[in-house]
């Protein structure tokens, strides 16, 4: 039985917490995109959402008022794909699609197949970053 506006059957381990981007207000049930290191904003038409908002900062009305980045609020997002640490083969920015690069490292997608979306950035070769697998 559903417990909130979006729950039907959610797999264990699908909940991940992100900061809300400054200037944004996000509500329960809305889709979100990566907009910075472990930061999300409301997904626009045609964008690739990483998940759906399930809840947020305790004590706030997430249905009517929403969670505000300007207040430092966070949201719990239902993400049904694994989140992992990857090793960069060059600079990667949060929100970039990444592909397999040389030596088993990961680089910003250019011509190869997308394997993940970066949730945090990496300054260069050999730096670990967080990504959600595609």
PyMOL commands that set and color helices and strands:
alter all, ss='L'
color gray80, all
select helices_A, chain A and resi 69-71+102-104
alter helices_A, ss='H'
color red, helices_A
select strands_A, chain A and resi 15-20+25-26+31-36+39-42+51-56+67-68+74-78+83-87+97-100+106-108+116-118+128-133
alter strands_A, ss='S'
color yellow, strands_A
deselect
rebuild
show_as cartoon
